[in-house]
Amino acid sequence: MRNLTSAHLDLGSLCTEVLFVCPADIRIQLSEQLRCLDVRMESQVAVVSELQDYFRRRAEVELDYSKNLDKLAKSLQLRHKEQKQK
């Protein structure tokens, strides 16, 4: 049985239905998919931006930490040199 919107093809025991869709329906579907992808992309861009900010701040903290450790090591090294000389 055939009508204007679908066709049935029997392939052995498999039955496949092929739908005939007008171009306007395809455009609507593609537009909806594009909108969903835009929303997803915007949320992912926001996540990436937050990650960039996090790693930038972490790098600043680690830089300060390394500078403070370097100062501490130098002060201890200087103290040991002074004690050796006594």
Protein Blocks (a to p, Z undefined) as FASTA:
>chain_A
ZZfkbccddehjaccddddddfklmmmmmmmmmmmmmmmmmmmmmmmmmmmmmmmmmmmm
mmmmmmmmmmmmmmmmmmmmmmmmZZ
